[in-house]
Amino acid sequence: MRNQLWIRVFGKISIFIILLFSLSVQNPLDRPELPAQSSVTGPEGTKPEYLVIMVLDQLRPEYVERFDMVNLKALLREGTSFRNAYVGHMASLTVVSHPVITTGLLPKHLGWADGAYRDDPGVLGKVGAYYFIMAFQKDQFFQLLRNSGTPSLSYLLRQYKGGKTLAVGVKPYAAYTFGGPDADIIVTLSGQYKSSTYPGYPDPTYAYLVGWRGPVGVRVPSYISQPIGGRFYVDSRDAYGTEGNPYPLDGNRFVPGFDKDHLGGDIWTTDVALSLLRNEGDWRALFVTFGGIDKTGHMFGGITDTWSYPDPVKAMIHMPNIARVADAQVGRIIQELKAQGKYEKTLLVLTTDHGSQPADYFYGLWGNERSYENWHYGQAENGSVLSPSPALKPLIETGNVAFSLQDSAIRVWLKDRSEPKSREAARVVLTLPGVIAAYYKVSQDGSYQYRLEGKDFAALDLEQRQWFEEHAEELLNTMAATYSADVVGVLKDYVNYGVMGEHGGLQEPVQRIPLIFAGPGIPRGKMVETPARLVDVAPTVLSVMGIQVPEKMDGRPLF
């Protein structure tokens, strides 16, 4: 999701700086005072000793059957699944959901709630400054997470169980927010190397790495980063025929490719994870985020991308293969746990960060890498994007838009946030294509909530109407904070503003997710009807592992 915005905004920043940052060591004690922990709680029986959380980015529950994901089917038989699980918050984005999973905090308490951030608290420096979240450096993520004052899984596991927490994923903003400031090792992929920034520059021996990516992160082990140009470096030059797509491929970053010595995508992620598991003998937890399904889903629509292609390149990049590859990686990690004799001692959690919906109605502009302009409008401390799609013209012409995001929902940050001006902007948003309801944010005694300005549900069927009536205000208010959008436009199902497969909003296809727990103390082969949310994952993990749940967590244990 939105993975190349960092490159566009920071194209002139030296990769050398990124590599230098990756060597910095975070002090696990450098954080706000934490809630005291007391006696443990949890289900009766053996407590798991290890934890593995796997996030298959943009995995819809239907994919398990539609693409015959055999390892996920096996995991369903091994554990307990929640049929009515949903994201449970807004915005339904990778950069929001990953830290929600590991902190048990709703976005309104997390520190940020969306792909844009207005620093009203002045945590990062200038009060009221705007930022592109996906362009953050890892230290900025860590600063906001520490400022939340609630300990994450990484911290609590170290405190009460000992051992290392490992986090892996090809998207930096997913890996950094998943592991958080207390992870011991985080491994992700760098930006694309330039002619003067490749590893070993200016040694011409490594000049062939221009256009490639390599491992960076937090305390990246030398067996991952060395030798230069080794297994964990991938060629990210080939678009594999997706040139012209608003969200084209960048080589083997998200897809495997055909270079057997440098396979990318979810295979890269798993190879890194397995290398860590085999070399870090004192590991306690592994957080793995797989990005392949999300990338392909954005390009081609996701659930409608079911065609089998005879051409090997097309077959490699489309969803039937990408889902199969992701499923195989889940199986590889489980097999490694069994080989280490730890499978029966491990709590396994498998989920996603959001669902998705294909575009029956598309209000962005089509063009190569156009997704960034479709998604964003505004000037920020770390860049600017000022080429909105024509559909936003009435909103931009009000002159009151400081920043906006639009994907499967429209979120607007205003220059004048007074209630009259907020309501005025909400009425304009209500006129935009595909909008079925508009909300504006109000503040009272230091707390925030969204109020309905107007709605038109005439275009919705009964099931869609019921979903919106039951969940719209609930989901919107999970992100209501000083830094969240001032006005929100709710879009009807299958209306997208950014790319062909989209999320970010509160439609049921975007919110519905798989959620599976398996391991000691977890009933086998059970399907639970009780609703469950991503914010419930952390407290559930703590409860099952016998660690007291901090009072500040917003989620609740599911067992």
ABEGO torsion letter per residue (X at the ends): XGAAAAAAAAAABBAAAAAAAAABBBBAABBBBBBBBBBBBEBBEBBBABBBBBBBBGBBAAAAAAAGBAAAAAAAAABBBBAABBAGBOBBBAAAAAAAAAAGBBAAAAGBABABBBBAAGAAEBBGBBBBAAABBAAAAAAAAAAAGBBBAAAAAAAAAEEBBBBBEABAAAAAAAAEAABABBBBBBBBBBAAABBGOABAAAAAABGBBBBBEBGBBAAAAOBBGBAABBBAABAGGABGBABBBBEAAABAEABAAABBEAAAAAAAAAAAAAABAABABBBBBBAAAAAAAAAAGEAABABBBABAAAAAABAAAAAAAAAAAAAAAAAAAAAAGAAAABBBBBBBABBBBBBABBABBBEBGAAAAAABBEBBAAEBBABBBAAAAAAAAAGABABBBBBABBBBBBABABAAAAAAAAAAAAABBGBABBBBBBBBGGBBBBBBABBBAAABBAAAAAAAAAAAAAAAAAABBAABBABBBBBBBGBBAABABBBGBABAAAABBBBBBBEBGBBBGBBBABBBBAAAAAAAAAAAAGBBBBAABABBBAX
